[in-house]
Amino acid sequence: MALVQNPLSSARSKHIDVRYHFIRGLFRSGEISIKFVSTSEQHADMLTKALSKSSLQYHWRKLMICRSS
């Protein structure tokens, strides 16, 4: 979020600026907004981490992958 909102770049973020500078423009023009998402709401975790059954089912329901029974 800070990289999009802050127009300054550093040596550590220069490669990101080159590849994703268009996102900053979309943010400034109001075409997109930035929203903080807590760790527990990171739905990509179900694809990258070993989760408990209940946590996996939670993410499935949020993404509407399974029936809510």
C-alpha positions as CSV (number, residue, x, y, z in Angstrom):
1,M,0.0,0.0,0.0
2,A,2.8,2.4,0.9
3,L,4.5,1.9,-2.5
4,V,1.3,2.9,-4.3
5,Q,0.5,5.9,-2.1
6,N,4.1,7.2,-1.9
7,P,5.4,8.7,-5.1
8,L,9.0,8.5,-3.9
9,S,11.1,5.5,-4.8
10,S,14.2,3.9,-3.3
11,A,16.9,1.6,-4.5
12,R,15.0,-1.3,-2.9
13,S,11.7,-0.5,-4.7
14,K,13.1,0.6,-8.1
15,H,12.4,-2.8,-9.8
16,I,8.8,-2.6,-8.6
17,D,8.5,1.0,-9.9
18,V,9.6,-0.1,-13.4
19,R,7.2,-3.0,-13.6
20,Y,4.1,-1.7,-11.8
21,H,4.2,2.1,-12.1
22,F,0.8,2.0,-13.9
23,I,-0.9,1.0,-10.6
24,R,0.2,4.3,-9.0
25,G,-1.4,6.1,-11.9
26,L,-4.6,4.2,-11.5
27,F,-4.7,5.0,-7.8
28,R,-4.0,8.7,-8.4
29,S,-6.8,9.0,-11.0
30,G,-9.2,7.3,-8.7
31,E,-9.8,4.3,-10.9
32,I,-8.7,1.9,-8.2
33,S,-8.7,2.2,-4.4
34,I,-6.4,0.5,-1.9
35,K,-7.9,-1.4,1.0
36,F,-6.0,-3.1,3.9
37,V,-6.8,-6.8,4.2
38,S,-5.9,-8.5,7.5
39,T,-3.9,-11.7,7.5
40,S,-6.9,-13.8,8.4
41,E,-8.7,-12.5,5.3
42,Q,-5.9,-13.3,2.8
43,H,-7.7,-15.8,0.6
44,A,-4.5,-16.6,-1.4
45,D,-3.2,-18.4,1.7
46,M,-5.4,-21.4,0.8
47,L,-3.2,-21.8,-2.3
48,T,0.1,-21.2,-0.6
49,K,0.0,-22.5,3.0
50,A,-1.0,-25.6,4.9
51,L,-4.3,-24.5,6.6
52,S,-6.6,-26.3,9.0
53,K,-9.8,-27.8,7.6
54,S,-11.9,-25.0,9.2
55,S,-9.7,-22.3,7.8
56,L,-9.8,-23.8,4.3
57,Q,-13.5,-24.1,4.5
58,Y,-13.8,-20.5,5.5
59,H,-11.8,-19.4,2.5
60,W,-13.9,-21.7,0.2
61,R,-17.1,-20.1,1.5
62,K,-15.8,-16.6,1.0
63,L,-14.8,-17.4,-2.6
64,M,-18.0,-19.3,-3.1
65,I,-16.2,-22.5,-4.1
66,C,-18.5,-24.8,-2.2
67,R,-22.0,-24.9,-1.0
68,S,-22.7,-23.2,2.4
69,S,-24.3,-26.2,4.1
